[in-house]
Amino acid sequence: MVESGRTVGVAESLTGGRISATLAAAPEAGTWYRGGIVAYAEEVKRSLLSIPDCPVVSKACAQYLAANAARLLGADYSVAVTGEAGPQSQEDAKPGTVWLAVTGPEGNEAILANFDGEPEEIVDRTIDAALELLLDYVQASTPARK
């Protein structure tokens, strides 16, 4: 991130701040990491991050989380996750259902992941997938430096 001169923010639900903690511990994070918003409760997602009336485990919710976190944090890029780690289901989402979204100057995209395992394993896989999605998106949109 340092080389690109771009800044990053996070909105997360089921990961409870662990993506933010990972990014904050990265080298030179103070130069590119703007912060994170942990919105675990549905009411927080809707009020703080302006999520409309849609399921909280959905593509639309993930995209709103990412876009609104970038706006609120003043970040060039933002990654967001929302899903169900289990053990019980939520709304229409079975445990392991996770939506990840990334926002940047080039737009906003979301992907659906379905992870197997215990809740902690699902959270770990979600963190890895979110960081990989963010890195891929930033690298794809940042011109190579000479």
Steps between C-alpha positions, in 0.01 A plus 500: 500500500784738580629495144159582355442802723143380549311468828291212631202463731296205625140422591452166665233305674559130565879546532452735795794729431758238411552630146566845645743357753687316226532810283598722793786262581642515145821690423453876467125468561495854635565631150219317318251347746212738581312276744213262532139488604375190677126484454393173654141587591250550220393836647859626483532396137180681414556819703877556485572354157168593336408149391154502341225250559671191361619178663817560701658190346471603136692641207326837536585526868868418440521759223336769714731413791809541281387818326378674813806404703725649230295820508489528879870418544623705207667194346580435136418130546287311745434133555190373677371167624163382619385146557409219731767299681254291697425283672138605431366648178406866459212613279549293184875457550643167603821488705795560270314742272715811461477803273821696441512835321767744398461862395750722324530766232416236239171399659352254746491123467384220724554127510319220679702244692378184670742371762478169685611445856448619852420869561864589576617333178237690300616828652867419424416415139295818469793712620736335253252540213433866582869588513565315175206673330621841616858439391395367159269796443761761599773335294275472195408868517842644582735572208843342528766741624822542308 
